Amino acid sequence: MDNTYRFDQKHLLGLADYSAQDIQYVLDQAVSFREILNRPVPKVPTLRDKTIVNLFYENSTRTRLSFELAQRRMGADVVNFSAGTSSTKKGESLKDTIRNISSMKIDMVVVRHESPGVPHFLTQCVDAAILNAGDGAHEHPTQALLDLFTIQQVHGSLEGCKVAIIGDIMHSRVVRSNIIGLKKLGAEVVLCGPKTLIPKFITEMGVTVSYDLDECLAWCDVAMALRIQLERQGKGTEFFPSLREYHEKFGIKAKHLEAYPQFKIMHPGPINRGVEMESMVADNERAVILDQVTNGVAVRMAILYLLSGGTRI
Ligand code: NCD
């Protein structure tokens, strides 16, 4: 990285807005935070003067807990908002909610929403730094950052790494952010899944498409399985005959681990065991799914730190 480089992003709306250098810089910072997490007292006072609101309009387990843990590990004051128990239920608009919250002197907002573009909209309503925790099927940048970090950890480098992403490509925000990040950092990407779940023009993002799981697993260094997003598919399994049949054709199985001994297994969670992969595959030592979760806290600490104005730990 050249010496004149400066990270000067104000928000994290998507990896599309970040250069390769920005992404690599976040990953490099995350290495230091990953070390902090291994200390007996895994805390630093970096955000002790900051107040952060987590605004979740959609269900979340990992992402919400991970953001909150990252914030608390850095000493921030944290408030949580869940749409289900808020005045959204009484008809308050998103804009009014955010302006009210902002009047409480908030420095940063983490937002997850079912509509693409909401994080961008919020940048026009308030002064706080906005972090996208998933907007519809658009982007999920912190998930991709933690995936990139994990791939770097298991493979050494992203440059030239062969990544197969398998599953519901059409409805996944994780895949969109991952493709953008992986391509910017020099990885090769093959997408695999039923034809009905792979958008026709996705190859314009610089990826290759395969409908043959064995071919992908024989080729890749990392196989990233994605959940079938039934909640975004209208009536359910209309994109393929049944979940059983999906598993038959695109589920990663014990026999694949035996046949192709080189690839590692990733999944953003939540896993549907017996659909994206056989249960024993998720628990196999070649699966780095729980490392992804641990790395998620470190990566979120890094991006929170950088967006709070920090340039050095
Ligand atoms: C993903 C999401 O919400 O987009 N999960 C996550 O953030 N870990 C993927 C999914 O829901 O399948």
Residues whose N, C-alpha, C, O or C-beta is under 5 A from the ligand:
A	BS01	NCD	R62 T63 G134 H140 V174 R227 P268 G269 P270
